Protein backbone atom coordinates (compact mmCIF):
# COMPACT_ATOMS: atom_id res chain seq x y z
CA UNK A 1 0.00 0.00 0.00
CA UNK A 2 2.88 2.39 0.74
CA UNK A 3 4.38 1.83 -2.71
CA UNK A 4 0.98 2.30 -4.38
CA UNK A 5 0.44 5.52 -2.44
CA UNK A 6 3.91 6.76 -3.44
CA UNK A 7 3.21 5.99 -7.11
CA UNK A 8 -0.16 7.78 -7.11
CA UNK A 9 1.30 10.74 -5.22
CA UNK A 10 4.15 10.95 -7.72
CA UNK A 11 1.74 10.95 -10.66
CA UNK A 12 -0.26 13.78 -9.08
CA UNK A 13 2.88 15.77 -8.25
CA UNK A 14 4.13 15.19 -11.81
CA UNK A 15 0.92 16.73 -13.12
CA UNK A 16 1.59 19.84 -11.05
CA UNK A 17 5.23 19.90 -12.19
CA UNK A 18 3.98 20.19 -15.77
CA UNK A 19 2.30 23.43 -14.72
CA UNK A 20 5.51 24.64 -13.06
CA UNK A 21 7.64 23.78 -16.11
CA UNK A 22 5.22 25.54 -18.47
CA UNK A 23 4.43 28.67 -16.44
CA UNK A 24 7.50 29.48 -14.37
CA UNK A 25 9.68 30.72 -17.29
CA UNK A 26 6.75 32.92 -18.41
CA UNK A 27 6.32 34.46 -14.99
CA UNK A 28 2.74 33.22 -14.74
CA UNK A 29 0.90 32.19 -11.59
CA UNK A 30 1.19 28.51 -10.75
CA UNK A 31 -2.36 28.46 -9.35
CA UNK A 32 -4.53 30.72 -11.50
CA UNK A 33 -5.97 30.36 -14.05
CA UNK A 34 -6.89 26.68 -14.07
CA UNK A 35 -5.20 24.31 -16.50
CA UNK A 36 -5.95 24.92 -20.17
CA UNK A 37 -5.12 23.33 -23.48
CA UNK A 38 -1.88 24.94 -24.69
CA UNK A 39 -3.23 24.82 -28.27
CA UNK A 40 -6.79 26.20 -28.07
CA UNK A 41 -6.81 27.62 -24.54
CA UNK A 42 -9.97 25.73 -23.50
CA UNK A 43 -10.18 25.04 -19.74
CA UNK A 44 -9.54 21.38 -18.91
CA UNK A 45 -11.98 19.40 -16.80
CA UNK A 46 -11.17 16.79 -14.14
CA UNK A 47 -11.41 13.95 -16.66
CA UNK A 48 -8.78 15.66 -18.82
CA UNK A 49 -6.30 15.88 -15.97
CA UNK A 50 -5.97 12.29 -14.75
CA UNK A 51 -2.20 11.73 -14.92
CA UNK A 52 -1.07 9.54 -17.86
CA UNK A 53 -4.47 7.87 -18.13
CA UNK A 54 -6.21 10.89 -19.70
CA UNK A 55 -3.47 11.14 -22.32
CA UNK A 56 -3.88 7.48 -23.24
CA UNK A 57 -7.69 7.56 -23.34
CA UNK A 58 -7.68 10.70 -25.50
CA UNK A 59 -5.03 9.14 -27.74
CA UNK A 60 -2.72 12.08 -27.23
CA UNK A 61 -5.14 14.71 -28.50
CA UNK A 62 -7.12 17.53 -26.92
CA UNK A 63 -10.77 16.66 -26.29
CA UNK A 64 -11.87 20.11 -27.52
CA UNK A 65 -9.69 20.99 -30.53
CA UNK A 66 -8.33 17.50 -31.41
CA UNK A 67 -4.82 18.86 -31.76
CA UNK A 68 -1.91 16.70 -30.58
CA UNK A 69 -0.80 16.99 -26.97
CA UNK A 70 2.94 16.85 -26.34
CA UNK A 71 4.05 13.48 -24.96
CA UNK A 72 6.16 15.56 -22.54
CA UNK A 73 3.17 15.81 -20.18
CA UNK A 74 2.64 12.09 -19.49
CA UNK A 75 6.42 11.60 -19.52
CA UNK A 76 6.90 14.05 -16.63
CA UNK A 77 4.02 12.45 -14.73
CA UNK A 78 5.27 8.89 -15.27
CA UNK A 79 8.87 9.84 -14.43
CA UNK A 80 7.86 11.50 -11.17
CA UNK A 81 5.61 8.58 -10.27
CA UNK A 82 8.38 6.11 -10.99
CA UNK A 83 10.90 8.05 -8.89
CA UNK A 84 8.49 8.26 -5.95
CA UNK A 85 7.86 4.51 -6.28
CA UNK A 86 11.62 3.89 -6.23
CA UNK A 87 12.00 6.09 -3.15
CA UNK A 88 9.28 4.12 -1.36
CA UNK A 89 11.43 1.00 -1.68
CA UNK A 90 14.27 2.73 0.22
CA UNK A 91 12.37 4.82 2.77
CA UNK A 92 9.41 3.72 4.92
CA UNK A 93 6.48 6.09 5.54
CA UNK A 94 7.62 9.14 7.47
CA UNK A 95 9.20 12.57 7.27
CA UNK A 96 12.34 11.30 5.59
CA UNK A 97 10.39 9.77 2.72
CA UNK A 98 8.46 12.98 2.07
CA UNK A 99 11.67 15.00 2.13
CA UNK A 100 13.09 12.66 -0.52
CA UNK A 101 9.89 13.09 -2.55
CA UNK A 102 10.44 16.87 -2.46
CA UNK A 103 14.09 16.39 -3.49
CA UNK A 104 13.05 14.28 -6.49
CA UNK A 105 10.23 16.59 -7.54
CA UNK A 106 12.52 19.63 -7.57
CA UNK A 107 15.10 17.77 -9.64
CA UNK A 108 12.48 16.77 -12.22
CA UNK A 109 11.27 20.37 -12.53
CA UNK A 110 14.81 21.74 -12.79
CA UNK A 111 15.76 19.17 -15.45
CA UNK A 112 12.92 19.99 -17.80
CA UNK A 113 13.22 23.73 -17.24
CA UNK A 114 16.90 23.53 -18.18
CA UNK A 115 16.03 21.50 -21.27
CA UNK A 116 13.55 24.17 -22.35
CA UNK A 117 15.38 27.36 -21.43
CA UNK A 118 19.04 26.49 -20.67
CA UNK A 119 18.42 28.12 -17.28
CA UNK A 120 18.03 26.79 -13.75
CA UNK A 121 15.72 29.12 -11.79
CA UNK A 122 17.19 30.39 -8.54
CA UNK A 123 13.87 29.87 -6.78
CA UNK A 124 14.20 26.11 -7.29
CA UNK A 125 17.96 25.65 -6.90
CA UNK A 126 18.09 27.65 -3.68
CA UNK A 127 14.83 26.05 -2.57
CA UNK A 128 16.49 22.65 -2.94
CA UNK A 129 19.59 23.91 -1.12
CA UNK A 130 17.79 25.46 1.84
CA UNK A 131 15.40 22.52 2.15
CA UNK A 132 18.40 20.18 2.47
CA UNK A 133 20.10 22.42 5.03
CA UNK A 134 16.90 22.94 7.02
CA UNK A 135 16.12 19.21 7.07
CA UNK A 136 19.68 18.49 8.20
CA UNK A 137 19.42 21.07 10.98
CA UNK A 138 15.97 19.94 12.16
CA UNK A 139 16.04 16.17 11.58
CA UNK A 140 19.75 15.40 10.97
CA UNK A 141 18.52 14.06 7.61
CA UNK A 142 19.77 13.50 4.96
CA UNK A 143 23.01 14.31 6.84
CA UNK A 144 24.08 15.92 10.09
CA UNK A 145 23.99 19.70 9.60
CA UNK A 146 27.76 20.26 9.56
CA UNK A 147 28.25 17.59 6.90
CA UNK A 148 25.38 19.01 4.88
CA UNK A 149 26.78 22.54 5.01
CA UNK A 150 30.33 21.45 4.19
CA UNK A 151 29.07 19.23 1.38
CA UNK A 152 27.12 22.11 -0.12
CA UNK A 153 30.01 24.59 0.01
CA UNK A 154 32.63 22.14 -1.24
CA UNK A 155 30.46 20.94 -4.13
CA UNK A 156 29.62 24.48 -5.24
CA UNK A 157 33.24 25.56 -4.80
CA UNK A 158 34.57 22.62 -6.78
CA UNK A 159 32.29 23.17 -9.77
CA UNK A 160 32.76 26.94 -9.54
CA UNK A 161 36.50 26.41 -9.99
CA UNK A 162 35.91 23.97 -12.85
CA UNK A 163 33.78 26.66 -14.49
CA UNK A 164 36.51 29.23 -13.89
CA UNK A 165 39.23 27.17 -15.56
CA UNK A 166 36.93 26.10 -18.41
CA UNK A 167 35.89 29.68 -19.12
CA UNK A 168 39.51 30.87 -18.97
CA UNK A 169 40.46 28.27 -21.60
CA UNK A 170 37.39 29.22 -23.67
CA UNK A 171 38.53 32.87 -23.67
CA UNK A 172 42.06 31.71 -24.62
CA UNK A 173 43.42 33.14 -21.38
CA UNK A 174 42.00 36.62 -21.99
CA UNK A 175 40.71 38.29 -18.84
CA UNK A 176 36.93 38.17 -18.48
CA UNK A 177 34.75 41.10 -17.46
CA UNK A 178 34.53 41.42 -13.69
CA UNK A 179 31.00 41.81 -12.33
CA UNK A 180 30.34 44.53 -9.77
CA UNK A 181 30.07 44.07 -6.84
CA UNK A 182 30.50 40.29 -6.89
CA UNK A 183 31.16 37.58 -9.43
CA UNK A 184 33.42 34.64 -10.32
CA UNK A 185 36.57 36.70 -9.73
CA UNK A 186 35.81 36.79 -6.00
CA UNK A 187 35.14 33.04 -6.05
CA UNK A 188 38.58 32.40 -7.51
CA UNK A 189 40.21 34.79 -5.04
CA UNK A 190 38.45 33.08 -2.13
CA UNK A 191 39.72 29.70 -3.35
CA UNK A 192 43.32 30.93 -3.47
CA UNK A 193 43.20 32.65 -0.08
CA UNK A 194 41.34 29.69 1.43
CA UNK A 195 44.06 27.30 0.26
CA UNK A 196 46.76 29.43 1.89
CA UNK A 197 45.08 30.65 5.08
CA UNK A 198 41.95 28.58 5.58
CA UNK A 199 38.31 28.86 4.59
CA UNK A 200 37.42 31.58 7.10
CA UNK A 201 40.17 33.94 6.00
CA UNK A 202 39.54 33.18 2.33
CA UNK A 203 35.87 34.07 2.60
CA UNK A 204 36.54 37.14 4.75
CA UNK A 205 39.03 38.62 2.27
CA UNK A 206 36.76 37.89 -0.70
CA UNK A 207 33.77 39.43 1.11
CA UNK A 208 35.96 42.48 1.80
CA UNK A 209 36.62 42.95 -1.92
CA UNK A 210 32.87 42.53 -2.51
CA UNK A 211 32.19 45.39 -0.09
CA UNK A 212 34.90 47.58 -1.64
CA UNK A 213 33.52 46.90 -5.12
CA UNK A 214 30.04 47.88 -3.97
CA UNK A 215 31.41 51.04 -2.31
CA UNK A 216 33.49 52.24 -5.25
CA UNK A 217 31.30 50.96 -8.08
CA UNK A 218 34.37 49.39 -9.69
CA UNK A 219 35.70 45.82 -9.51
CA UNK A 220 38.25 45.45 -6.71
CA UNK A 221 39.56 42.01 -7.66
CA UNK A 222 42.67 40.12 -8.64
CA UNK A 223 42.75 38.98 -12.29
CA UNK A 224 41.83 35.40 -13.12
CA UNK A 225 45.11 35.05 -14.98
CA UNK A 226 46.79 35.40 -11.59
CA UNK A 227 44.48 33.58 -9.16
CA UNK A 228 43.62 30.53 -11.24
CA UNK A 229 47.24 29.54 -12.10
CA UNK A 230 48.42 30.29 -8.56
CA UNK A 231 45.78 28.04 -6.95
CA UNK A 232 47.13 24.65 -8.14
CA UNK A 233 50.65 25.91 -7.51
CA UNK A 234 49.77 26.77 -3.90
CA UNK A 235 48.25 23.30 -3.43
CA UNK A 236 51.36 21.63 -4.84
CA UNK A 237 53.57 23.68 -2.53
CA UNK A 238 51.33 23.18 0.50
CA UNK A 239 53.62 20.57 2.18
CA UNK A 240 56.66 22.80 1.61
CA UNK A 241 54.77 25.71 3.20
CA UNK A 242 53.98 23.61 6.27
CA UNK A 243 50.34 23.09 5.25
CA UNK A 244 48.36 19.87 5.13
CA UNK A 245 47.42 19.26 1.49
CA UNK A 246 43.91 17.91 2.19
CA UNK A 247 43.13 20.71 4.65
CA UNK A 248 44.40 23.25 2.15
CA UNK A 249 42.20 21.77 -0.58
CA UNK A 250 39.20 21.70 1.74
CA UNK A 251 39.75 25.32 2.74
CA UNK A 252 39.95 26.32 -0.90
CA UNK A 253 36.70 24.55 -1.82
CA UNK A 254 34.80 25.79 1.24
CA UNK A 255 35.80 29.41 0.64
CA UNK A 256 35.02 29.24 -3.07
CA UNK A 257 31.65 27.61 -2.39
CA UNK A 258 30.72 30.21 0.19
CA UNK A 259 31.35 33.05 -2.26
CA UNK A 260 29.67 31.23 -5.16
CA UNK A 261 26.44 30.56 -3.26
CA UNK A 262 26.36 33.94 -1.50
CA UNK A 263 27.04 35.78 -4.75
CA UNK A 264 24.41 33.75 -6.59
CA UNK A 265 21.88 34.58 -3.89
CA UNK A 266 22.74 38.29 -4.21
CA UNK A 267 22.09 38.27 -7.95
CA UNK A 268 18.90 36.25 -7.46
CA UNK A 269 17.40 39.30 -5.72
CA UNK A 270 19.15 41.89 -7.86
CA UNK A 271 19.12 40.92 -11.56
CA UNK A 272 22.25 41.47 -13.61
CA UNK A 273 22.38 44.68 -15.65
CA UNK A 274 21.60 44.44 -19.34
CA UNK A 275 24.98 43.80 -20.93
CA UNK A 276 26.25 41.62 -23.74
CA UNK A 277 26.85 38.18 -22.29
CA UNK A 278 30.27 36.61 -22.59
CA UNK A 279 30.46 33.03 -23.86
CA UNK A 280 30.83 30.53 -21.03
CA UNK A 281 31.66 26.85 -20.96
CA UNK A 282 29.64 26.28 -17.78
CA UNK A 283 27.04 28.51 -16.17
CA UNK A 284 26.64 29.29 -12.49
CA UNK A 285 23.16 27.74 -12.44
CA UNK A 286 24.92 24.37 -12.56
CA UNK A 287 27.24 25.48 -9.74
CA UNK A 288 24.25 26.34 -7.55
CA UNK A 289 22.53 23.07 -8.44
CA UNK A 290 25.58 21.01 -7.45
CA UNK A 291 25.80 23.05 -4.25
CA UNK A 292 22.19 22.09 -3.53
CA UNK A 293 23.00 18.43 -4.23
CA UNK A 294 25.92 18.71 -1.81
CA UNK A 295 23.50 19.67 0.97
CA UNK A 296 21.69 16.36 0.39
CA UNK A 297 24.54 14.07 -0.60
CA UNK A 298 27.63 15.41 1.13
CA UNK A 299 30.80 14.16 -0.61
CA UNK A 300 28.69 11.94 -2.85
CA UNK A 301 27.82 15.16 -4.72
CA UNK A 302 31.16 14.69 -6.50
CA UNK A 303 29.99 11.22 -7.55
CA UNK A 304 26.85 12.89 -8.91
CA UNK A 305 29.08 15.31 -10.82
CA UNK A 306 31.16 12.47 -12.27
CA UNK A 307 28.04 10.55 -13.32
CA UNK A 308 26.54 13.72 -14.81
CA UNK A 309 29.66 14.46 -16.84
CA UNK A 310 29.83 10.87 -18.06
CA UNK A 311 26.12 10.79 -19.05
CA UNK A 312 26.31 14.20 -20.74
CA UNK A 313 29.43 13.29 -22.69
CA UNK A 314 27.92 9.98 -23.78
CA UNK A 315 24.69 11.66 -24.92
CA UNK A 316 26.59 14.38 -26.75
CA UNK A 317 28.72 11.84 -28.61
CA UNK A 318 25.78 9.61 -29.51
CA UNK A 319 23.59 12.44 -30.80
CA UNK A 320 26.43 14.75 -31.92
CA UNK A 321 25.24 17.63 -29.77
CA UNK A 322 27.76 20.38 -29.04
CA UNK A 323 25.58 22.46 -26.73
CA UNK A 324 23.84 20.61 -23.92
CA UNK A 325 22.05 21.75 -20.78
CA UNK A 326 24.03 20.19 -17.93
CA UNK A 327 21.26 20.38 -15.33
CA UNK A 328 19.42 17.18 -16.36
CA UNK A 329 22.64 15.16 -16.19
CA UNK A 330 23.54 16.58 -12.80
CA UNK A 331 20.04 15.71 -11.62
CA UNK A 332 20.42 12.17 -12.97
CA UNK A 333 23.74 11.83 -11.16
CA UNK A 334 22.12 13.17 -7.98
CA UNK A 335 19.31 10.61 -8.08
CA UNK A 336 21.74 7.74 -8.68
CA UNK A 337 24.06 8.97 -5.92
CA UNK A 338 21.16 9.31 -3.47
CA UNK A 339 19.93 5.74 -3.90
CA UNK A 340 23.07 3.88 -4.95
CA UNK A 341 26.03 6.13 -4.10
CA UNK A 342 27.30 4.11 -1.17
CA UNK A 343 26.93 0.82 -3.06
CA UNK A 344 28.76 2.24 -6.09
CA UNK A 345 31.59 3.55 -3.92
CA UNK A 346 32.00 0.20 -2.12
CA UNK A 347 31.97 -1.61 -5.47
CA UNK A 348 34.67 0.74 -6.76
CA UNK A 349 36.82 0.11 -3.68
CA UNK A 350 36.42 -3.64 -4.13
CA UNK A 351 37.45 -3.24 -7.77
CA UNK A 352 40.64 -1.50 -6.56
CA UNK A 353 41.19 -4.29 -4.04
CA UNK A 354 40.76 -1.99 -1.06
C-alpha positions in Angstrom: 0.0 0.0 0.0 2.9 2.4 0.7 4.4 1.8 -2.7 1.0 2.3 -4.4 0.4 5.5 -2.4 3.9 6.8 -3.4 3.2 6.0 -7.1 -0.2 7.8 -7.1 1.3 10.7 -5.2 4.2 10.9 -7.7 1.7 10.9 -10.7 -0.3 13.8 -9.1 2.9 15.8 -8.3 4.1 15.2 -11.8 0.9 16.7 -13.1 1.6 19.8 -11.1 5.2 19.9 -12.2 4.0 20.2 -15.8 2.3 23.4 -14.7 5.5 24.6 -13.1 7.6 23.8 -16.1 5.2 25.5 -18.5 4.4 28.7 -16.4 7.5 29.5 -14.4 9.7 30.7 -17.3 6.8 32.9 -18.4 6.3 34.5 -15.0 2.7 33.2 -14.7 0.9 32.2 -11.6 1.2 28.5 -10.7 -2.4 28.5 -9.4 -4.5 30.7 -11.5 -6.0 30.4 -14.1 -6.9 26.7 -14.1 -5.2 24.3 -16.5 -5.9 24.9 -20.2 -5.1 23.3 -23.5 -1.9 24.9 -24.7 -3.2 24.8 -28.3 -6.8 26.2 -28.1 -6.8 27.6 -24.5 -10.0 25.7 -23.5 -10.2 25.0 -19.7 -9.5 21.4 -18.9 -12.0 19.4 -16.8 -11.2 16.8 -14.1 -11.4 13.9 -16.7 -8.8 15.7 -18.8 -6.3 15.9 -16.0 -6.0 12.3 -14.7 -2.2 11.7 -14.9 -1.1 9.5 -17.9 -4.5 7.9 -18.1 -6.2 10.9 -19.7 -3.5 11.1 -22.3 -3.9 7.5 -23.2 -7.7 7.6 -23.3 -7.7 10.7 -25.5 -5.0 9.1 -27.7 -2.7 12.1 -27.2 -5.1 14.7 -28.5 -7.1 17.5 -26.9 -10.8 16.7 -26.3 -11.9 20.1 -27.5 -9.7 21.0 -30.5 -8.3 17.5 -31.4 -4.8 18.9 -31.8 -1.9 16.7 -30.6 -0.8 17.0 -27.0 2.9 16.9 -26.3 4.1 13.5 -25.0 6.2 15.6 -22.5 3.2 15.8 -20.2 2.6 12.1 -19.5 6.4 11.6 -19.5 6.9 14.0 -16.6 4.0 12.4 -14.7 5.3 8.9 -15.3 8.9 9.8 -14.4 7.9 11.5 -11.2 5.6 8.6 -10.3 8.4 6.1 -11.0 10.9 8.1 -8.9 8.5 8.3 -6.0 7.9 4.5 -6.3 11.6 3.9 -6.2 12.0 6.1 -3.1 9.3 4.1 -1.4 11.4 1.0 -1.7 14.3 2.7 0.2 12.4 4.8 2.8 9.4 3.7 4.9 6.5 6.1 5.5 7.6 9.1 7.5 9.2 12.6 7.3 12.3 11.3 5.6 10.4 9.8 2.7 8.5 13.0 2.1 11.7 15.0 2.1 13.1 12.7 -0.5 9.9 13.1 -2.5 10.4 16.9 -2.5 14.1 16.4 -3.5 13.1 14.3 -6.5 10.2 16.6 -7.5 12.5 19.6 -7.6 15.1 17.8 -9.6 12.5 16.8 -12.2 11.3 20.4 -12.5 14.8 21.7 -12.8 15.8 19.2 -15.4 12.9 20.0 -17.8 13.2 23.7 -17.2 16.9 23.5 -18.2 16.0 21.5 -21.3 13.6 24.2 -22.4 15.4 27.4 -21.4 19.0 26.5 -20.7 18.4 28.1 -17.3 18.0 26.8 -13.7 15.7 29.1 -11.8 17.2 30.4 -8.5 13.9 29.9 -6.8 14.2 26.1 -7.3 18.0 25.7 -6.9 18.1 27.6 -3.7 14.8 26.0 -2.6 16.5 22.6 -2.9 19.6 23.9 -1.1 17.8 25.5 1.8 15.4 22.5 2.2 18.4 20.2 2.5 20.1 22.4 5.0 16.9 22.9 7.0 16.1 19.2 7.1 19.7 18.5 8.2 19.4 21.1 11.0 16.0 19.9 12.2 16.0 16.2 11.6 19.7 15.4 11.0 18.5 14.1 7.6 19.8 13.5 5.0 23.0 14.3 6.8 24.1 15.9 10.1 24.0 19.7 9.6 27.8 20.3 9.6 28.3 17.6 6.9 25.4 19.0 4.9 26.8 22.5 5.0 30.3 21.5 4.2 29.1 19.2 1.4 27.1 22.1 -0.1 30.0 24.6 0.0 32.6 22.1 -1.2 30.5 20.9 -4.1 29.6 24.5 -5.2 33.2 25.6 -4.8 34.6 22.6 -6.8 32.3 23.2 -9.8 32.8 26.9 -9.5 36.5 26.4 -10.0 35.9 24.0 -12.8 33.8 26.7 -14.5 36.5 29.2 -13.9 39.2 27.2 -15.6 36.9 26.1 -18.4 35.9 29.7 -19.1 39.5 30.9 -19.0 40.5 28.3 -21.6 37.4 29.2 -23.7 38.5 32.9 -23.7 42.1 31.7 -24.6 43.4 33.1 -21.4 42.0 36.6 -22.0 40.7 38.3 -18.8 36.9 38.2 -18.5 34.8 41.1 -17.5 34.5 41.4 -13.7 31.0 41.8 -12.3 30.3 44.5 -9.8 30.1 44.1 -6.8 30.5 40.3 -6.9 31.2 37.6 -9.4 33.4 34.6 -10.3 36.6 36.7 -9.7 35.8 36.8 -6.0 35.1 33.0 -6.0 38.6 32.4 -7.5 40.2 34.8 -5.0 38.5 33.1 -2.1 39.7 29.7 -3.3 43.3 30.9 -3.5 43.2 32.7 -0.1 41.3 29.7 1.4 44.1 27.3 0.3 46.8 29.4 1.9 45.1 30.7 5.1 42.0 28.6 5.6 38.3 28.9 4.6 37.4 31.6 7.1 40.2 33.9 6.0 39.5 33.2 2.3 35.9 34.1 2.6 36.5 37.1 4.8 39.0 38.6 2.3 36.8 37.9 -0.7 33.8 39.4 1.1 36.0 42.5 1.8 36.6 42.9 -1.9 32.9 42.5 -2.5 32.2 45.4 -0.1 34.9 47.6 -1.6 33.5 46.9 -5.1 30.0 47.9 -4.0 31.4 51.0 -2.3 33.5 52.2 -5.3 31.3 51.0 -8.1 34.4 49.4 -9.7 35.7 45.8 -9.5 38.2 45.4 -6.7 39.6 42.0 -7.7 42.7 40.1 -8.6 42.8 39.0 -12.3 41.8 35.4 -13.1 45.1 35.1 -15.0 46.8 35.4 -11.6 44.5 33.6 -9.2 43.6 30.5 -11.2 47.2 29.5 -12.1 48.4 30.3 -8.6 45.8 28.0 -7.0 47.1 24.7 -8.1 50.6 25.9 -7.5 49.8 26.8 -3.9 48.2 23.3 -3.4 51.4 21.6 -4.8 53.6 23.7 -2.5 51.3 23.2 0.5 53.6 20.6 2.2 56.7 22.8 1.6 54.8 25.7 3.2 54.0 23.6 6.3 50.3 23.1 5.3 48.4 19.9 5.1 47.4 19.3 1.5 43.9 17.9 2.2 43.1 20.7 4.6 44.4 23.2 2.1 42.2 21.8 -0.6 39.2 21.7 1.7 39.8 25.3 2.7 39.9 26.3 -0.9 36.7 24.6 -1.8 34.8 25.8 1.2 35.8 29.4 0.6 35.0 29.2 -3.1 31.6 27.6 -2.4 30.7 30.2 0.2 31.3 33.0 -2.3 29.7 31.2 -5.2 26.4 30.6 -3.3 26.4 33.9 -1.5 27.0 35.8 -4.8 24.4 33.8 -6.6 21.9 34.6 -3.9 22.7 38.3 -4.2 22.1 38.3 -8.0 18.9 36.2 -7.5 17.4 39.3 -5.7 19.1 41.9 -7.9 19.1 40.9 -11.6 22.2 41.5 -13.6 22.4 44.7 -15.6 21.6 44.4 -19.3 25.0 43.8 -20.9 26.3 41.6 -23.7 26.9 38.2 -22.3 30.3 36.6 -22.6 30.5 33.0 -23.9 30.8 30.5 -21.0 31.7 26.8 -21.0 29.6 26.3 -17.8 27.0 28.5 -16.2 26.6 29.3 -12.5 23.2 27.7 -12.4 24.9 24.4 -12.6 27.2 25.5 -9.7 24.3 26.3 -7.6 22.5 23.1 -8.4 25.6 21.0 -7.4 25.8 23.0 -4.2 22.2 22.1 -3.5 23.0 18.4 -4.2 25.9 18.7 -1.8 23.5 19.7 1.0 21.7 16.4 0.4 24.5 14.1 -0.6 27.6 15.4 1.1 30.8 14.2 -0.6 28.7 11.9 -2.9 27.8 15.2 -4.7 31.2 14.7 -6.5 30.0 11.2 -7.5 26.8 12.9 -8.9 29.1 15.3 -10.8 31.2 12.5 -12.3 28.0 10.6 -13.3 26.5 13.7 -14.8 29.7 14.5 -16.8 29.8 10.9 -18.1 26.1 10.8 -19.1 26.3 14.2 -20.7 29.4 13.3 -22.7 27.9 10.0 -23.8 24.7 11.7 -24.9 26.6 14.4 -26.7 28.7 11.8 -28.6 25.8 9.6 -29.5 23.6 12.4 -30.8 26.4 14.8 -31.9 25.2 17.6 -29.8 27.8 20.4 -29.0 25.6 22.5 -26.7 23.8 20.6 -23.9 22.0 21.7 -20.8 24.0 20.2 -17.9 21.3 20.4 -15.3 19.4 17.2 -16.4 22.6 15.2 -16.2 23.5 16.6 -12.8 20.0 15.7 -11.6 20.4 12.2 -13.0 23.7 11.8 -11.2 22.1 13.2 -8.0 19.3 10.6 -8.1 21.7 7.7 -8.7 24.1 9.0 -5.9 21.2 9.3 -3.5 19.9 5.7 -3.9 23.1 3.9 -4.9 26.0 6.1 -4.1 27.3 4.1 -1.2 26.9 0.8 -3.1 28.8 2.2 -6.1 31.6 3.6 -3.9 32.0 0.2 -2.1 32.0 -1.6 -5.5 34.7 0.7 -6.8 36.8 0.1 -3.7 36.4 -3.6 -4.1 37.5 -3.2 -7.8 40.6 -1.5 -6.6 41.2 -4.3 -4.0 40.8 -2.0 -1.1 
